[in-house]
């Protein structure tokens, strides 16, 4: 059960869950087991969920209903840019998932990937490890600002 003072961070991924697992691993490294943070893995399939759970998620769930349900409760949503594009990840991102992510009041920290077919101007291509480092740092900054009462 979630504590009121606990920040709920959800990481969403599909296919093999490699990016989601890498994100969770890097976030865990950067935060070093902070109190008051619950990191939940949400996979579009069992393989993605298992990979993220093995990477250190506190909890996990699989499927469209779980993702839609948790997006409404999340304090921060993390994942590839594709999670807001219906039909992305070879069809694993349904319209309901994309809508739930996009319409959630939670801030979104999305990682651009070249595979989803969405190009973002102003984002330089670089090694994935640098993107992972940036995500982990932004999560840490977000947690600090949230603790200070800044949304």
Buried (B, 14 or more C-beta within 10 A) or exposed (E): EEEEEBBBBBBBBBBBBBBBBBBBBBBBEBBEEBEEBBBBBBBBBEBBBBBBBBBBBBBBBBBBEBBBBBBEEBBBBBBBBBBBBBBBBEEBBBEBBBBBBBEBEBBBBBBBBEBBEBEEEEEEEEEEEEBBBBBBEBBBEBBEEBEEEEE
